[in-house]
Amino acid sequence: MPALICGSLAYDNIMVFRGRFREHILPDQIHILNVSFLVPELRREHGGCAGNVAYNLRLLGGEPRIMATVGTDFVPYREWLGAQGLDLRHVTEVPGTLTAQAYITTDLDDNQITAFHPGAMDEAHRNRIPADGGIRIGMVSPDGRRGMVEHAAQFRAAGIPFIFDPGQGLPMFNGEELRHFIDQATWVAVNDYEGRLLSERTGLTPDEIAGRVEALIITRGGEGSTILAGGRRIDIPSVRPAAVLDPTGCGDAYRAGLLHGLTRGWAWEDTGRLAALLGSLKIASRGTQNHRFTSASLQADFRAAFGHALPA
């Protein structure tokens, strides 16, 4: 089942600070903040929410299609995605721009400070959801502001169910706009912090948000995740990773698991557990698109974590 994932394609410049931010950022001096972190480790990785979700969904055997706008420096990333078998028919190059760039610094507690240059991403509205493209499910993830607004409306008009995943883009919208996103969406996925901000801005409790969609999914990192669906609360445990090397992209891996389960009509319990496992597999690898697994290894890992097999 083709899944259209609207969002960013970006280069992630990942730096590791071999210390802890809390030891250098004084709470009573935030108003005159002026800090510098020595980062002896720097990597440039392929990233962006749409690219990361699609990469994981493709590993699962899904049919992701990426919808994004990119710059003139996209050539090596395009080649990488093509080599992974990803469908790029809805990726548009915007002349005179750079592909979005993220500069991510992670400390020893896995806290992150990120600076983001949107570049071509701000032109996301140049793309339109194809009403006759065979798309059966979609996702609106962090992207250009106008693009997110228009793509949500286009999914709704085309009758295509979609996940609203505002992520880092959530602060761009006011309460009324966020309520409208919720009312157009089929599912909403946020992390714990984003969930609190979403409730604060919309004036809606998590239960009230869940009542407007088929499910509200809230991730909490190592504390697991919660799915509010059909009046039920389903708590999903986290999966202990083989190693904790890089948290960047774990949420995107989780969302790929959601899409996989949704396209197959799985119960929320199994869908959430697969999503949690994908996040665990990702955190054990540096970068957002470097981890690998096979159907057999995924099945073995799932059984080891949860004591039963993945559904067919």
Secondary structure, DSSP 4 states (H G I P E B T S, - for coil): -EEEEES--EEEEEEE-SS-GGGT--GGGGGG--------EEEEEEE-HHHHHHHHHHHTT-EEEEEEEE-TT-HHHHHHHHHTT-EEEEEEE-TT-PPEEEEEEE-TTS-EEEEEE-GGGGGGGGS---TTS---EEEE-S--HHHHHHHHHHHHHHT--EEE--GGGGGGS-HHHHHHHHHH-SEEEEEHHHHHHHHHHH---HHHHHHHSSEEEEE-GGG-EEEEETTEEEEE-----S-----TTHHHHHHHHHHHHHHTT--HHHHHHHHHHHHHHHHTSSSSS-----HHHHHHHHHHHHSSPPP-
